[in-house]
Amino acid sequence: MKEHWMKHAGLLVVIVAALVGAVVARSAPARASNAPCLSAIVEHREHTEGADGITRDVVYRDTLQRCVDRVYTARILPPTAMATAAKVRAAHGAHEAPDVSALPRLVVRVTDDRSTLAILDAAEKRIIDVDRGSFETLRFDPSFERAASLVDAKTIASLEPLARPSSVATARWLGRDKAARYLRVLWDGERRIALAIESGTLDGTVRDEVHVAVDDAIATAPPAAWEAAKAFPHVDFADFGD
């Protein structure tokens, strides 16, 4: 009888452990690197009404390619950009820090809230490795989650569902108003990316919008520009200006 009870108790422990494990797995946030591979065009629109009476509107677009623990981005530039960049390079010294604001970037996951940054300078045939001390200088956000999904899981969890309709079956609108500011996110839970982000001040003086167009084609190989740069030497961003 005692043997039968112990066997029954042991089976019960196994079942309970399995159930607890399943609950934990469902409630724990998935790693950003587990998000499905995708390619997209990300459009940024920034509107600012300054106290000086000047209104500024900025629009730019980037390509984004995400797969496993890597995120590649590249600014979409006008046809004249290469010629203009060549003139700027000619005016700079060899050891002067280049303007990397529009150069292709590679973000590699360390953890969900930490990453490394490399910048492709194809014109000079080099890859620039950026040290953590230079992140602030480049206004680089080291969160891999935000690089991969545009909004991190903690922020998504803090938002409330909105009644606003979504034209995408797998996405829903979430948002909040706090301290005279607002945030609205069209979150695609299946593809693990924000398809739209609207933020700014409730008085309308600051208004930022991000719109994401996901490509149906899924790219798993690195972009061609990075494939072509495999043999390029690596230089440290911190060494410029020495």
TAZIPE-V668065 format. One record per residue. N is the residue number from 1. RES is the residue in one letter. PHI is phi in whole degrees, 0 to 359 (NA if undefined). D_CENTER is the distance of its C-alpha to the mean C-alpha in whole Angstrom. Layout:
BEGIN
n	res	phi	d_center
N	RES	PHI	D_CENTER
N	RES	PHI	D_CENTER
END
This chain:
BEGIN
n	res	phi	d_center
1	M	NA	60
2	K	299	58
3	E	297	57
4	H	296	56
5	W	294	54
6	M	296	52
7	K	295	51
8	H	295	50
9	A	296	48
10	G	296	46
11	L	296	45
12	L	297	44
13	V	299	42
14	V	297	40
15	I	295	39
16	V	299	38
17	A	299	36
18	A	295	34
19	L	295	34
20	V	298	32
21	G	299	30
22	A	294	29
23	V	295	28
24	V	298	26
25	A	298	24
26	R	288	24
27	S	275	23
28	A	287	21
29	P	292	17
30	A	289	16
31	R	296	14
32	A	300	10
33	S	288	11
34	N	272	14
35	A	294	12
36	P	295	14
37	C	295	13
38	L	202	12
39	S	235	12
40	A	203	11
41	I	252	12
42	V	247	10
43	E	256	13
44	H	249	13
45	R	232	16
46	E	236	18
47	H	237	21
48	T	224	23
49	E	251	27
50	G	280	28
51	A	293	31
52	D	276	33
53	G	86	33
54	I	264	30
55	T	258	28
56	R	241	25
57	D	235	22
58	V	236	20
59	V	227	18
60	Y	208	16
61	R	229	14
62	D	234	11
63	T	273	11
64	L	225	8
65	Q	230	10
66	R	238	9
67	C	204	12
68	V	57	13
69	D	252	11
70	R	227	10
71	V	230	7
72	Y	255	9
73	T	229	9
74	A	208	12
75	R	289	14
76	I	273	16
77	L	253	20
78	P	288	23
79	P	302	26
80	T	277	27
81	A	298	24
82	M	296	26
83	A	295	29
84	T	296	28
85	A	296	26
86	A	297	29
87	K	295	31
88	V	294	29
89	R	298	29
90	A	295	33
91	A	276	33
92	H	262	31
93	G	283	32
94	A	296	31
95	H	257	30
96	E	279	28
97	A	299	25
98	P	285	23
99	D	280	21
100	V	258	18
101	S	301	16
102	A	250	16
103	L	276	16
104	P	301	14
105	R	235	11
106	L	234	11
107	V	252	9
108	V	243	11
109	R	291	11
110	V	256	14
111	T	223	13
112	D	297	11
113	D	253	11
114	R	222	12
115	S	205	11
116	T	252	13
117	L	230	12
118	A	233	14
119	I	237	15
120	L	265	17
121	D	252	21
122	A	294	22
123	A	298	25
124	E	260	26
125	K	53	26
126	R	205	24
127	I	246	20
128	I	261	19
129	D	270	18
130	V	257	17
131	D	283	19
132	R	300	17
133	G	293	20
134	S	261	18
135	F	302	15
136	E	295	16
137	T	303	18
138	L	269	15
139	R	54	14
140	F	266	11
141	D	272	9
142	P	282	9
143	S	291	8
144	F	291	6
145	E	304	6
146	R	288	4
147	A	292	2
148	A	276	4
149	S	239	5
150	L	75	4
151	V	224	7
152	D	277	9
153	A	299	12
154	K	297	14
155	T	293	14
156	I	302	14
157	A	294	17
158	S	274	18
159	L	267	19
160	E	259	22
161	P	298	22
162	L	250	23
163	A	283	26
164	R	301	24
165	P	287	25
166	S	241	22
167	S	274	23
168	V	253	20
169	A	300	22
170	T	267	19
171	A	238	18
172	R	220	19
173	W	276	19
174	L	231	18
175	G	188	19
176	R	197	21
177	D	242	23
178	K	207	23
179	A	51	25
180	A	67	26
181	R	235	22
182	Y	228	20
183	L	216	17
184	R	232	17
185	V	227	14
186	L	266	15
187	W	262	14
188	D	264	14
189	G	290	15
190	E	282	16
191	R	268	13
192	R	57	11
193	I	206	9
194	A	279	10
195	L	276	12
196	A	204	13
197	I	226	12
198	E	236	16
199	S	213	16
200	G	157	19
201	T	263	23
202	L	294	25
203	D	276	28
204	G	84	26
205	T	284	26
206	V	232	22
207	R	214	20
208	D	241	16
209	E	226	15
210	V	234	12
211	H	235	13
212	V	245	12
213	A	251	14
214	V	279	14
215	D	281	16
216	D	293	19
217	A	282	19
218	I	260	17
219	A	261	17
220	T	253	17
221	A	276	18
222	P	301	16
223	P	303	16
224	A	304	20
225	A	298	19
226	W	283	18
227	E	298	21
228	A	290	23
229	A	262	22
230	K	305	23
231	A	268	26
232	F	294	25
233	P	288	26
234	H	261	23
235	V	234	24
236	D	265	23
237	F	301	21
238	A	296	24
239	D	282	27
240	F	292	26
241	G	93	29
242	D	289	31
END
